[in-house]
Amino acid sequence: MDNKTLSFDQAMQRLQQVVNQLDSADLSLQESLKLFEEGLKLSSQCNLQLKEFEEKIDSITDEYKMKEESQDENPN
């Protein structure tokens, strides 16, 4: 599965697997570099998704606040 199609949770699980593999002493330098690169890509993907989630939460919160303010100004 391509890392770009992973959900946030899947990417975090894979990142944990990569970290665990890198912690093992049984890897060649080439394997370590490949895993390190994958880990950086996964980390970047997770950070991007977190920023998107944060923006979505901010948008929802702002929308909710606007509705509340509108109701406060126009009580029925």
Biopython code that builds the backbone (N, CA, C, O; Angstrom):
import numpy as np
from Bio.PDB.StructureBuilder import StructureBuilder

atoms = [
    (1, "MET", "N", (0.834, -1.183, 0.000)),
    (1, "MET", "CA", (0.000, 0.000, 0.000)),
    (1, "MET", "C", (0.880, 1.249, 0.000)),
    (1, "MET", "O", (1.842, 1.336, 0.764)),
    (2, "ASP", "N", (0.554, 2.194, -0.842)),
    (2, "ASP", "CA", (1.292, 3.443, -0.932)),
    (2, "ASP", "C", (1.038, 4.269, 0.330)),
    (2, "ASP", "O", (-0.098, 4.365, 0.795)),
    (3, "ASN", "N", (2.086, 4.859, 0.877)),
    (3, "ASN", "CA", (1.940, 5.636, 2.099)),
    (3, "ASN", "C", (0.964, 6.790, 1.945)),
    (3, "ASN", "O", (0.340, 7.196, 2.925)),
    (4, "LYS", "N", (0.814, 7.332, 0.735)),
    (4, "LYS", "CA", (-0.090, 8.463, 0.513)),
    (4, "LYS", "C", (-1.548, 8.066, 0.712)),
    (4, "LYS", "O", (-2.389, 8.928, 0.964)),
    (5, "THR", "N", (-1.863, 6.773, 0.604)),
    (5, "THR", "CA", (-3.246, 6.327, 0.745)),
    (5, "THR", "C", (-3.557, 5.836, 2.155)),
    (5, "THR", "O", (-4.668, 5.382, 2.428)),
    (6, "LEU", "N", (-2.586, 5.927, 3.037)),
    (6, "LEU", "CA", (-2.790, 5.475, 4.411)),
    (6, "LEU", "C", (-3.595, 6.501, 5.202)),
    (6, "LEU", "O", (-3.421, 7.708, 5.032)),
    (7, "SER", "N", (-4.473, 6.008, 6.061)),
    (7, "SER", "CA", (-5.156, 6.895, 6.991)),
    (7, "SER", "C", (-4.120, 7.367, 8.015)),
    (7, "SER", "O", (-3.002, 6.853, 8.070)),
    (8, "PHE", "N", (-4.511, 8.344, 8.815)),
    (8, "PHE", "CA", (-3.610, 8.838, 9.850)),
    (8, "PHE", "C", (-3.196, 7.713, 10.789)),
    (8, "PHE", "O", (-2.016, 7.554, 11.104)),
    (9, "ASP", "N", (-4.184, 6.930, 11.233)),
    (9, "ASP", "CA", (-3.884, 5.836, 12.168)),
    (9, "ASP", "C", (-2.971, 4.787, 11.536)),
    (9, "ASP", "O", (-2.058, 4.282, 12.190)),
    (10, "GLN", "N", (-3.213, 4.462, 10.279)),
    (10, "GLN", "CA", (-2.366, 3.487, 9.581)),
    (10, "GLN", "C", (-0.947, 4.020, 9.431)),
    (10, "GLN", "O", (0.022, 3.284, 9.615)),
    (11, "ALA", "N", (-0.829, 5.296, 9.099)),
    (11, "ALA", "CA", (0.496, 5.903, 8.936)),
    (11, "ALA", "C", (1.243, 5.917, 10.262)),
    (11, "ALA", "O", (2.448, 5.669, 10.298)),
    (12, "MET", "N", (0.539, 6.205, 11.350)),
    (12, "MET", "CA", (1.188, 6.202, 12.667)),
    (12, "MET", "C", (1.629, 4.792, 13.058)),
    (12, "MET", "O", (2.705, 4.609, 13.627)),
    (13, "GLN", "N", (0.800, 3.804, 12.754)),
    (13, "GLN", "CA", (1.179, 2.409, 13.052)),
    (13, "GLN", "C", (2.407, 2.011, 12.246)),
    (13, "GLN", "O", (3.328, 1.387, 12.772)),
    (14, "ARG", "N", (2.417, 2.372, 10.973)),
    (14, "ARG", "CA", (3.569, 2.037, 10.128)),
    (14, "ARG", "C", (4.808, 2.771, 10.626)),
    (14, "ARG", "O", (5.901, 2.205, 10.642)),
    (15, "LEU", "N", (4.645, 4.015, 11.027)),
    (15, "LEU", "CA", (5.779, 4.777, 11.553)),
    (15, "LEU", "C", (6.339, 4.099, 12.798)),
    (15, "LEU", "O", (7.555, 4.037, 12.977)),
    (16, "GLN", "N", (5.470, 3.597, 13.646)),
    (16, "GLN", "CA", (5.932, 2.875, 14.842)),
    (16, "GLN", "C", (6.692, 1.605, 14.445)),
    (16, "GLN", "O", (7.702, 1.263, 15.061)),
    (17, "GLN", "N", (6.204, 0.914, 13.418)),
    (17, "GLN", "CA", (6.908, -0.278, 12.933)),
    (17, "GLN", "C", (8.298, 0.090, 12.413)),
    (17, "GLN", "O", (9.274, -0.615, 12.670)),
    (18, "VAL", "N", (8.373, 1.190, 11.688)),
    (18, "VAL", "CA", (9.659, 1.643, 11.149)),
    (18, "VAL", "C", (10.618, 1.951, 12.288)),
    (18, "VAL", "O", (11.781, 1.550, 12.254)),
    (19, "VAL", "N", (10.131, 2.659, 13.289)),
    (19, "VAL", "CA", (10.972, 2.997, 14.450)),
    (19, "VAL", "C", (11.458, 1.724, 15.135)),
    (19, "VAL", "O", (12.630, 1.613, 15.494)),
    (20, "ASN", "N", (10.554, 0.768, 15.314)),
    (20, "ASN", "CA", (10.949, -0.493, 15.955)),
    (20, "ASN", "C", (12.005, -1.228, 15.127)),
    (20, "ASN", "O", (12.951, -1.792, 15.677)),
    (21, "GLN", "N", (11.840, -1.219, 13.823)),
    (21, "GLN", "CA", (12.829, -1.870, 12.961)),
    (21, "GLN", "C", (14.166, -1.160, 13.037)),
    (21, "GLN", "O", (15.215, -1.804, 13.073)),
    (22, "LEU", "N", (14.135, 0.160, 13.062)),
    (22, "LEU", "CA", (15.390, 0.919, 13.148)),
    (22, "LEU", "C", (16.084, 0.690, 14.484)),
    (22, "LEU", "O", (17.310, 0.767, 14.571)),
    (23, "ASP", "N", (15.306, 0.410, 15.523)),
    (23, "ASP", "CA", (15.895, 0.136, 16.835)),
    (23, "ASP", "C", (16.610, -1.212, 16.879)),
    (23, "ASP", "O", (17.477, -1.444, 17.721)),
    (24, "SER", "N", (16.231, -2.090, 15.961)),
    (24, "SER", "CA", (16.902, -3.394, 15.949)),
    (24, "SER", "C", (18.298, -3.239, 15.360)),
    (24, "SER", "O", (18.534, -2.374, 14.517)),
    (25, "ALA", "N", (19.194, -4.063, 15.799)),
    (25, "ALA", "CA", (20.583, -3.966, 15.353)),
    (25, "ALA", "C", (20.859, -4.860, 14.148)),
    (25, "ALA", "O", (22.009, -4.987, 13.727)),
    (26, "ASP", "N", (19.836, -5.473, 13.597)),
    (26, "ASP", "CA", (20.018, -6.459, 12.535)),
    (26, "ASP", "C", (19.929, -5.880, 11.130)),
    (26, "ASP", "O", (19.852, -6.639, 10.164)),
    (27, "LEU", "N", (19.938, -4.562, 10.987)),
    (27, "LEU", "CA", (19.770, -3.941, 9.676)),
    (27, "LEU", "C", (21.101, -3.504, 9.085)),
    (27, "LEU", "O", (22.013, -3.076, 9.792)),
    (28, "SER", "N", (21.179, -3.623, 7.782)),
    (28, "SER", "CA", (22.341, -3.073, 7.095)),
    (28, "SER", "C", (22.173, -1.555, 7.009)),
    (28, "SER", "O", (21.088, -1.030, 7.257)),
    (29, "LEU", "N", (23.226, -0.876, 6.666)),
    (29, "LEU", "CA", (23.163, 0.569, 6.524)),
    (29, "LEU", "C", (22.153, 0.948, 5.441)),
    (29, "LEU", "O", (21.384, 1.893, 5.609)),
    (30, "GLN", "N", (22.159, 0.211, 4.338)),
    (30, "GLN", "CA", (21.229, 0.481, 3.236)),
    (30, "GLN", "C", (19.782, 0.313, 3.694)),
    (30, "GLN", "O", (18.934, 1.147, 3.375)),
    (31, "GLU", "N", (19.494, -0.741, 4.428)),
    (31, "GLU", "CA", (18.138, -0.971, 4.937)),
    (31, "GLU", "C", (17.737, 0.133, 5.921)),
    (31, "GLU", "O", (16.600, 0.605, 5.913)),
    (32, "SER", "N", (18.674, 0.527, 6.753)),
    (32, "SER", "CA", (18.417, 1.590, 7.723)),
    (32, "SER", "C", (18.086, 2.904, 7.020)),
    (32, "SER", "O", (17.148, 3.602, 7.407)),
    (33, "LEU", "N", (18.847, 3.231, 6.002)),
    (33, "LEU", "CA", (18.593, 4.474, 5.260)),
    (33, "LEU", "C", (17.230, 4.445, 4.573)),
    (33, "LEU", "O", (16.513, 5.446, 4.560)),
    (34, "LYS", "N", (16.881, 3.306, 4.011)),
    (34, "LYS", "CA", (15.586, 3.166, 3.346)),
    (34, "LYS", "C", (14.448, 3.347, 4.354)),
    (34, "LYS", "O", (13.478, 4.052, 4.077)),
    (35, "LEU", "N", (14.566, 2.713, 5.518)),
    (35, "LEU", "CA", (13.550, 2.846, 6.555)),
    (35, "LEU", "C", (13.500, 4.274, 7.104)),
    (35, "LEU", "O", (12.421, 4.802, 7.375)),
    (36, "PHE", "N", (14.664, 4.892, 7.266)),
    (36, "PHE", "CA", (14.718, 6.265, 7.752)),
    (36, "PHE", "C", (13.971, 7.196, 6.804)),
    (36, "PHE", "O", (13.206, 8.056, 7.239)),
    (37, "GLU", "N", (14.200, 7.017, 5.513)),
    (37, "GLU", "CA", (13.512, 7.835, 4.509)),
    (37, "GLU", "C", (11.997, 7.600, 4.570)),
    (37, "GLU", "O", (11.218, 8.552, 4.510)),
    (38, "GLU", "N", (11.589, 6.356, 4.685)),
    (38, "GLU", "CA", (10.162, 6.049, 4.794)),
    (38, "GLU", "C", (9.581, 6.706, 6.047)),
    (38, "GLU", "O", (8.479, 7.253, 6.016)),
    (39, "GLY", "N", (10.328, 6.648, 7.137)),
    (39, "GLY", "CA", (9.870, 7.265, 8.385)),
    (39, "GLY", "C", (9.684, 8.766, 8.252)),
    (39, "GLY", "O", (8.714, 9.325, 8.764)),
    (40, "LEU", "N", (10.612, 9.417, 7.564)),
    (40, "LEU", "CA", (10.481, 10.860, 7.347)),
    (40, "LEU", "C", (9.239, 11.181, 6.521)),
    (40, "LEU", "O", (8.525, 12.139, 6.815)),
    (41, "LYS", "N", (8.984, 10.384, 5.493)),
    (41, "LYS", "CA", (7.805, 10.598, 4.659)),
    (41, "LYS", "C", (6.527, 10.379, 5.462)),
    (41, "LYS", "O", (5.579, 11.158, 5.354)),
    (42, "LEU", "N", (6.502, 9.325, 6.265)),
    (42, "LEU", "CA", (5.335, 9.053, 7.104)),
    (42, "LEU", "C", (5.114, 10.168, 8.117)),
    (42, "LEU", "O", (3.980, 10.592, 8.342)),
    (43, "SER", "N", (6.189, 10.641, 8.722)),
    (43, "SER", "CA", (6.097, 11.724, 9.694)),
    (43, "SER", "C", (5.541, 12.988, 9.041)),
    (43, "SER", "O", (4.689, 13.670, 9.610)),
    (44, "SER", "N", (6.025, 13.284, 7.863)),
    (44, "SER", "CA", (5.546, 14.456, 7.122)),
    (44, "SER", "C", (4.068, 14.317, 6.789)),
    (44, "SER", "O", (3.301, 15.270, 6.927)),
    (45, "GLN", "N", (3.670, 13.126, 6.351)),
    (45, "GLN", "CA", (2.268, 12.873, 6.028)),
    (45, "GLN", "C", (1.396, 13.049, 7.265)),
    (45, "GLN", "O", (0.334, 13.669, 7.192)),
    (46, "CYS", "N", (1.830, 12.515, 8.390)),
    (46, "CYS", "CA", (1.058, 12.634, 9.622)),
    (46, "CYS", "C", (0.939, 14.100, 10.054)),
    (46, "CYS", "O", (-0.133, 14.541, 10.469)),
    (47, "ASN", "N", (2.028, 14.844, 9.957)),
    (47, "ASN", "CA", (1.994, 16.259, 10.314)),
    (47, "ASN", "C", (1.027, 17.029, 9.423)),
    (47, "ASN", "O", (0.280, 17.881, 9.906)),
    (48, "LEU", "N", (1.038, 16.736, 8.134)),
    (48, "LEU", "CA", (0.126, 17.387, 7.201)),
    (48, "LEU", "C", (-1.323, 17.061, 7.551)),
    (48, "LEU", "O", (-2.181, 17.942, 7.559)),
    (49, "GLN", "N", (-1.585, 15.798, 7.838)),
    (49, "GLN", "CA", (-2.945, 15.402, 8.204)),
    (49, "GLN", "C", (-3.372, 16.060, 9.513)),
    (49, "GLN", "O", (-4.526, 16.467, 9.649)),
    (50, "LEU", "N", (-2.467, 16.167, 10.469)),
    (50, "LEU", "CA", (-2.800, 16.831, 11.732)),
    (50, "LEU", "C", (-3.152, 18.295, 11.501)),
    (50, "LEU", "O", (-4.086, 18.811, 12.115)),
    (51, "LYS", "N", (-2.411, 18.970, 10.621)),
    (51, "LYS", "CA", (-2.722, 20.360, 10.306)),
    (51, "LYS", "C", (-4.089, 20.474, 9.646)),
    (51, "LYS", "O", (-4.845, 21.402, 9.934)),
    (52, "GLU", "N", (-4.410, 19.533, 8.762)),
    (52, "GLU", "CA", (-5.722, 19.533, 8.118)),
    (52, "GLU", "C", (-6.823, 19.310, 9.148)),
    (52, "GLU", "O", (-7.863, 19.966, 9.093)),
    (53, "PHE", "N", (-6.604, 18.387, 10.089)),
    (53, "PHE", "CA", (-7.582, 18.135, 11.148)),
    (53, "PHE", "C", (-7.773, 19.392, 11.995)),
    (53, "PHE", "O", (-8.897, 19.756, 12.341)),
    (54, "GLU", "N", (-6.666, 20.045, 12.321)),
    (54, "GLU", "CA", (-6.727, 21.252, 13.133)),
    (54, "GLU", "C", (-7.515, 22.355, 12.418)),
    (54, "GLU", "O", (-8.329, 23.041, 13.036)),
    (55, "GLU", "N", (-7.270, 22.519, 11.119)),
    (55, "GLU", "CA", (-8.006, 23.513, 10.344)),
    (55, "GLU", "C", (-9.496, 23.188, 10.309)),
    (55, "GLU", "O", (-10.333, 24.086, 10.397)),
    (56, "LYS", "N", (-9.822, 21.917, 10.180)),
    (56, "LYS", "CA", (-11.214, 21.486, 10.161)),
    (56, "LYS", "C", (-11.876, 21.783, 11.511)),
    (56, "LYS", "O", (-13.003, 22.276, 11.558)),
    (57, "ILE", "N", (-11.179, 21.484, 12.593)),
    (57, "ILE", "CA", (-11.705, 21.763, 13.933)),
    (57, "ILE", "C", (-11.910, 23.260, 14.120)),
    (57, "ILE", "O", (-12.936, 23.683, 14.652)),
    (58, "ASP", "N", (-10.944, 24.064, 13.686)),
    (58, "ASP", "CA", (-11.080, 25.519, 13.781)),
    (58, "ASP", "C", (-12.285, 26.006, 12.994)),
    (58, "ASP", "O", (-13.029, 26.869, 13.461)),
    (59, "SER", "N", (-12.478, 25.460, 11.808)),
    (59, "SER", "CA", (-13.607, 25.845, 10.963)),
    (59, "SER", "C", (-14.933, 25.487, 11.633)),
    (59, "SER", "O", (-15.860, 26.297, 11.657)),
    (60, "ILE", "N", (-15.018, 24.293, 12.165)),
    (60, "ILE", "CA", (-16.236, 23.856, 12.847)),
    (60, "ILE", "C", (-16.496, 24.729, 14.067)),
    (60, "ILE", "O", (-17.630, 25.140, 14.314)),
    (61, "THR", "N", (-15.449, 25.010, 14.825)),
    (61, "THR", "CA", (-15.581, 25.840, 16.018)),
    (61, "THR", "C", (-16.034, 27.251, 15.655)),
    (61, "THR", "O", (-16.926, 27.802, 16.301)),
    (62, "ASP", "N", (-15.428, 27.835, 14.630)),
    (62, "ASP", "CA", (-15.820, 29.174, 14.195)),
    (62, "ASP", "C", (-17.268, 29.194, 13.735)),
    (62, "ASP", "O", (-18.009, 30.127, 14.045)),
    (63, "GLU", "N", (-17.670, 28.179, 13.006)),
    (63, "GLU", "CA", (-19.049, 28.087, 12.531)),
    (63, "GLU", "C", (-20.019, 27.996, 13.715)),
    (63, "GLU", "O", (-21.068, 28.639, 13.717)),
    (64, "TYR", "N", (-19.667, 27.214, 14.690)),
    (64, "TYR", "CA", (-20.500, 27.059, 15.881)),
    (64, "TYR", "C", (-20.604, 28.385, 16.637)),
    (64, "TYR", "O", (-21.688, 28.768, 17.076)),
    (65, "LYS", "N", (-19.480, 29.080, 16.787)),
    (65, "LYS", "CA", (-19.476, 30.365, 17.484)),
    (65, "LYS", "C", (-20.348, 31.379, 16.750)),
    (65, "LYS", "O", (-21.079, 32.141, 17.384)),
    (66, "MET", "N", (-20.276, 31.395, 15.427)),
    (66, "MET", "CA", (-21.090, 32.320, 14.638)),
    (66, "MET", "C", (-22.573, 32.032, 14.835)),
    (66, "MET", "O", (-23.372, 32.962, 14.943)),
    (67, "LYS", "N", (-22.946, 30.777, 14.883)),
    (67, "LYS", "CA", (-24.345, 30.411, 15.106)),
    (67, "LYS", "C", (-24.802, 30.846, 16.487)),
    (67, "LYS", "O", (-25.910, 31.356, 16.651)),
    (68, "GLU", "N", (-23.945, 30.643, 17.478)),
    (68, "GLU", "CA", (-24.284, 31.066, 18.847)),
    (68, "GLU", "C", (-24.457, 32.572, 18.924)),
    (68, "GLU", "O", (-25.413, 33.059, 19.527)),
    (69, "GLU", "N", (-23.531, 33.317, 18.314)),
    (69, "GLU", "CA", (-23.615, 34.770, 18.334)),
    (69, "GLU", "C", (-24.874, 35.246, 17.614)),
    (69, "GLU", "O", (-25.523, 36.195, 18.055)),
    (70, "SER", "N", (-25.208, 34.608, 16.539)),
    (70, "SER", "CA", (-26.418, 34.954, 15.790)),
    (70, "SER", "C", (-27.660, 34.712, 16.635)),
    (70, "SER", "O", (-28.597, 35.510, 16.614)),
    (71, "GLN", "N", (-27.667, 33.622, 17.370)),
    (71, "GLN", "CA", (-28.806, 33.317, 18.242)),
    (71, "GLN", "C", (-28.896, 34.303, 19.392)),
    (71, "GLN", "O", (-29.990, 34.675, 19.816)),
    (72, "ASP", "N", (-27.741, 34.728, 19.898)),
    (72, "ASP", "CA", (-27.729, 35.695, 20.999)),
    (72, "ASP", "C", (-28.260, 37.053, 20.542)),
    (72, "ASP", "O", (-28.917, 37.758, 21.308)),
    (73, "GLU", "N", (-27.973, 37.414, 19.300)),
    (73, "GLU", "CA", (-28.422, 38.693, 18.755)),
    (73, "GLU", "C", (-29.883, 38.665, 18.379)),
    (73, "GLU", "O", (-30.548, 39.699, 18.441)),
    (74, "ASN", "N", (-30.405, 37.514, 17.989)),
    (74, "ASN", "CA", (-31.776, 37.366, 17.552)),
    (74, "ASN", "C", (-32.506, 36.303, 18.362)),
    (74, "ASN", "O", (-32.868, 35.259, 17.818)),
    (75, "PRO", "N", (-32.730, 36.545, 19.647)),
    (75, "PRO", "CA", (-33.424, 35.524, 20.447)),
    (75, "PRO", "C", (-34.880, 35.406, 20.020)),
    (75, "PRO", "O", (-35.518, 36.398, 19.667)),
    (76, "ASN", "N", (-35.391, 34.202, 20.056)),
    (76, "ASN", "CA", (-36.798, 33.966, 19.680)),
    (76, "ASN", "C", (-37.638, 33.696, 20.880)),
    (76, "ASN", "O", (-38.843, 33.477, 20.755)),
]
sb = StructureBuilder()
sb.init_structure("model")
sb.init_model(0)
sb.init_chain("A")
sb.init_seg("    ")
for serial, (resi, resn, name, xyz) in enumerate(atoms, 1):
    if name == "N":
        sb.init_residue(resn, " ", resi, " ")
    sb.init_atom(name, np.array(xyz, "f"), 0.0, 1.0, " ", f" {name:<3s}", serial, name[0])
structure = sb.get_structure()
